[in-house]
Amino acid sequence: MTRGKHIKSFRMPGIFVLGLLLIAGFGYAPAQEKKNADKKKTPTKEICITFNELPAAKSFAGVDREAVTYLILEALKAHAVKATGFVVGENVETGYDLLGRWLNDGHQLGNMTYSNQDLHELGIEQYIQEIKMGAAAIGPMLDGFGQKKRYFRYPYLHYGITVEAKEQVTLYLEDRNYIVAHASVVPEDYLYNLSLEKLGKIPDSAEYENLMNEYINHVLDEIERVERLCKEFIGRPVRQILLLRANRLNAIYLEEMLTAIENMGYKFISLDRALKDEVYGKTEAYYDTRGLGYIDMLRLSDPDLLPAE
């Protein structure tokens, strides 16, 4: 990991301090109001915020799902963001109340596979069964909250490494009117989350602030990289979709990250609006094993590289 070059440093935000206290077990407190609204640039670009592995991503050091959910939702509320979260089906039963908070706050939920397994590790029939089970786990809750649309996100953004796998899963999803939630900006937040875990649970302001600077600069640099790619490859700006994991890292640093994104001139939009950008309707032909954002997948798609039938 390297420090980004987009901006030099961030000051310690109030919700950041709250995050450290929550993670360390010091109890809840109200999040501060949205800051410096009069200093923000007029939005000229659009970005959607999404989260994977709800209600909270697994961690080697364990995770406080209550604190992660609270901090993420408070940061989203402070910036009037309506996000979409993607649920691991096997966690629905034990995380029902936490997921309900997302829906009560006006966010949307979609599903991943039932046990967060990816297409590269399972047979096609097994993978489709995982999708079915994931949908069955979250379906009653969505019905109860009146959410009619069904969204699916491929775990690890693995869309398939063979033509057959990609086509069969795509047909299954299309037949059931699933909306596939692509992502364009995919920071390496899991690596930074590991760095955060190594710092321990006792707050040390200098270490935590240094990591915040490095991580948020990384996210902003990745947004800028994808924007440059869009201009070069697509020929125009694209409505971006940011993929974040629902982990301790993003719970603590989200409020300051959203402020930084706003200061780049971005307006936060819904997933539905983002997916209306015609770029997400283009067919990709990417078959490598690494999960990438959709713009990168399109750029790397090449008919000459397709695997033999």
C-alpha positions in Angstrom: 0.0 0.0 0.0 1.3 3.5 -0.8 0.1 6.9 0.3 -2.1 8.5 -2.3 -1.1 11.8 -3.9 -4.5 13.3 -4.2 -4.5 15.3 -1.0 -2.0 15.6 1.9 -3.9 14.9 5.0 -7.3 15.0 6.8 -8.1 16.5 10.2 -9.6 14.2 12.8 -13.4 14.3 12.4 -15.8 14.0 15.2 -17.4 10.8 13.9 -13.9 9.3 13.5 -13.3 9.8 17.2 -16.7 8.3 17.9 -15.7 5.3 15.8 -12.7 4.7 17.9 -14.7 4.9 21.1 -17.4 2.5 19.7 -14.9 0.0 18.5 -13.1 0.1 21.8 -16.4 -0.5 23.6 -17.0 3.0 25.2 -20.7 3.2 24.2 -22.8 5.2 21.8 -23.0 8.9 21.2 -24.8 11.0 18.6 -22.9 11.7 15.4 -22.0 15.3 14.7 -23.8 17.2 12.0 -22.6 17.4 8.4 -19.6 19.8 8.3 -18.5 22.7 6.1 -21.5 22.4 3.8 -20.9 26.0 2.6 -17.4 25.1 1.5 -18.3 22.1 -0.7 -17.8 22.4 -4.4 -20.9 22.4 -6.7 -21.4 18.8 -7.6 -20.6 18.1 -11.3 -20.0 14.4 -11.1 -22.1 11.5 -9.7 -21.2 8.5 -7.6 -23.2 5.7 -5.9 -22.1 4.2 -2.5 -22.6 0.5 -2.0 -21.5 -2.0 0.7 -20.7 -5.7 0.5 -21.0 -8.5 3.0 -23.8 -7.1 5.2 -24.5 -7.0 8.1 -20.7 -6.9 8.6 -17.7 -8.4 6.9 -15.9 -11.2 8.7 -12.6 -10.3 10.3 -9.7 -12.3 11.8 -9.9 -10.1 14.9 -13.7 -10.3 15.2 -16.1 -7.6 14.5 -18.7 -5.6 16.5 -21.6 -5.7 14.0 -23.6 -3.3 16.1 -20.9 -0.6 16.0 -20.1 -1.1 12.4 -23.8 -0.8 11.4 -24.4 2.2 13.6 -21.3 4.2 12.4 -22.0 3.5 8.7 -25.6 4.5 8.9 -24.8 7.6 10.9 -22.2 8.7 8.3 -24.6 8.0 5.4 -27.3 10.0 7.2 -24.9 13.0 7.8 -24.3 13.2 4.1 -27.9 12.4 2.9 -26.6 9.3 1.1 -29.0 6.6 0.0 -26.8 3.5 -0.3 -27.3 -0.1 -1.3 -26.0 -3.0 0.8 -25.5 -6.6 -0.3 -26.3 -9.3 2.2 -24.6 -12.6 2.9 -27.6 -14.9 3.2 -26.4 -17.1 6.0 -26.1 -14.0 8.2 -29.7 -12.8 7.8 -31.2 -14.7 10.7 -28.7 -13.4 13.3 -28.5 -9.9 11.7 -32.2 -9.3 11.1 -32.5 -6.3 13.3 -29.3 -4.7 11.9 -30.4 -5.2 8.4 -33.8 -3.7 9.3 -32.0 -0.5 10.3 -30.7 -0.1 6.7 -34.2 -0.5 5.3 -35.7 1.8 8.0 -33.2 4.5 7.0 -34.4 4.3 3.4 -31.5 2.3 1.9 -31.9 -0.7 -0.4 -30.7 -4.2 0.1 -29.6 -6.9 -2.3 -28.1 -10.3 -1.9 -24.9 -12.0 -2.6 -24.6 -15.8 -2.5 -25.8 -17.5 0.6 -22.3 -18.2 2.1 -20.4 -15.6 0.1 -18.8 -18.2 -2.1 -17.7 -17.1 -5.6 -18.3 -18.5 -9.0 -14.6 -19.4 -9.6 -14.7 -21.9 -6.8 -18.1 -23.7 -7.4 -19.7 -25.6 -10.2 -22.4 -23.7 -12.1 -25.3 -25.6 -10.5 -23.9 -25.1 -7.0 -23.4 -21.4 -7.6 -27.0 -21.0 -8.8 -28.2 -22.8 -5.7 -26.1 -20.4 -3.6 -27.9 -17.5 -5.3 -31.3 -19.1 -4.7 -30.5 -19.6 -1.0 -29.2 -16.1 -0.6 -32.4 -14.7 -2.2 -34.6 -16.9 -0.1 -32.9 -15.7 3.1 -33.4 -12.0 2.4 -36.6 -12.1 0.3 -39.2 -12.1 3.2 -37.5 -9.1 4.8 -37.6 -7.2 1.5 -41.2 -8.1 0.9 -42.0 -6.9 4.4 -40.4 -3.5 3.8 -42.0 -3.1 0.4 -38.8 -3.3 -1.7 -39.9 -4.8 -5.0 -36.6 -4.7 -6.9 -34.1 -7.5 -6.5 -30.4 -6.8 -6.7 -27.5 -9.2 -6.9 -23.8 -8.6 -6.7 -21.2 -11.3 -7.6 -19.0 -12.0 -4.5 -15.5 -10.7 -5.1 -16.7 -9.4 -8.5 -16.1 -12.9 -10.0 -18.3 -13.1 -13.0 -17.0 -16.4 -14.3 -13.8 -17.7 -16.0 -15.6 -19.6 -18.8 -18.1 -18.7 -21.4 -20.5 -21.4 -20.2 -20.4 -20.3 -16.5 -20.9 -16.6 -17.4 -23.8 -17.3 -19.8 -25.7 -19.7 -17.6 -25.6 -17.5 -14.5 -26.5 -14.4 -16.5 -29.5 -16.2 -18.0 -30.6 -17.4 -14.6 -30.4 -13.9 -13.2 -32.2 -12.3 -16.2 -35.0 -14.9 -16.1 -35.7 -13.9 -12.5 -35.5 -10.1 -13.2 -32.5 -9.7 -11.0 -30.6 -6.4 -11.4 -26.9 -7.1 -11.4 -25.1 -4.4 -9.3 -21.8 -3.8 -11.1 -19.1 -1.6 -9.5 -16.6 0.7 -11.1 -14.5 1.9 -8.2 -13.1 -1.0 -6.1 -10.5 0.1 -3.5 -8.4 -2.5 -1.7 -10.2 -1.8 1.6 -9.6 -5.4 2.9 -5.8 -4.7 3.0 -6.3 -1.5 4.9 -8.7 -3.2 7.3 -5.9 -5.7 8.1 -3.6 -2.8 8.8 -6.3 -1.4 11.1 -6.6 -4.7 13.0 -2.9 -4.7 13.6 -3.1 -1.4 15.4 -5.4 -3.0 18.0 -8.5 -1.7 19.7 -7.0 0.9 22.0 -7.2 4.2 20.1 -3.8 5.9 19.2 -4.7 9.1 17.4 -1.4 9.4 15.4 -1.5 5.8 14.1 -5.2 5.9 13.3 -5.0 9.3 11.6 -2.0 8.2 9.5 -3.9 5.2 8.3 -7.0 7.3 7.6 -4.9 9.7 5.4 -3.4 6.7 3.5 -6.7 4.9 3.0 -8.8 7.8 2.0 -6.2 9.0 -0.4 -6.1 5.5 -1.9 -9.9 5.6 -2.4 -9.7 9.1 -4.0 -6.8 8.1 -6.2 -8.8 5.0 -7.4 -11.8 7.2 -8.2 -9.6 9.5 -10.3 -8.0 6.6 -12.0 -11.3 5.2 -13.1 -12.5 8.7 -14.2 -9.4 9.0 -16.4 -10.0 5.5 -17.8 -13.6 6.5 -18.6 -12.5 9.6 -20.5 -9.9 7.6 -22.5 -11.9 4.4 -23.1 -15.6 5.5 -23.0 -14.9 9.1 -24.1 -17.0 10.7 -21.4 -17.6 10.8 -17.6 -19.5 7.8 -16.2 -21.8 7.6 -13.1 -19.5 5.8 -10.8 -20.3 3.0 -8.3 -18.1 2.7 -5.3 -17.8 -0.8 -3.7 -16.9 -0.8 0.0 -17.0 -3.7 2.5 -19.1 -3.2 5.6 -16.1 -3.5 7.9 -14.5 -1.8 10.8 -12.2 0.3 8.5 -15.1 1.9 6.6 -17.2 2.3 9.7 -14.6 4.5 11.3 -13.4 6.4 8.3 -16.6 6.7 6.2 -17.7 10.1 7.3 -14.4 11.8 6.4 -14.3 9.8 3.1 -17.7 11.0 2.1 -16.7 14.6 2.8 -13.5 14.2 0.7 -15.6 12.7 -2.2 -18.0 15.6 -2.0 -15.0 18.0 -2.1 -13.9 16.4 -5.3 -17.2 17.7 -6.8 -19.3 14.5 -6.6 -23.0 14.2 -6.0 -24.2 11.0 -4.3 -26.8 9.1 -6.3 -28.9 5.9 -6.0 -27.8 2.6 -7.5 -30.8 2.7 -9.8 -29.7 6.1 -11.2 -26.1 4.9 -11.6 -27.0 1.7 -13.4 -29.0 3.8 -15.9 -25.7 4.9 -17.4 -25.5 3.0 -20.6 -22.0 1.8 -19.9 -23.3 -0.8 -17.5 -25.5 -2.2 -20.2 -22.5 -3.0 -22.4 -21.5 -6.7 -22.6 -18.1 -7.5 -21.2 -15.9 -10.5 -22.1 -13.5 -10.6 -19.3 -12.4 -14.1 -18.1 -9.4 -13.6 -15.9 -9.5 -14.7 -12.2 -9.1 -11.3 -10.6 -12.2 -9.4 -9.6 -12.2 -5.9 -11.2 -14.5 -2.9 -11.6 -16.8 -3.0 -14.6 -15.0 -0.3 -16.6 -11.7 -2.2 -16.2 -13.6 -5.4 -17.3 -14.9 -3.7 -20.4 -11.4 -2.3 -21.3 -9.8 -5.7 -20.9 -12.5 -7.5 -22.9 -11.0 -8.7 -26.2 -12.7 -11.2 -28.6 -9.3 -12.6 -29.5 -8.7 -13.5 -25.8 -12.0 -15.4 -25.3 -11.5 -19.1 -24.2 -12.2 -21.7 -26.8 -15.7 -23.2 -26.8 
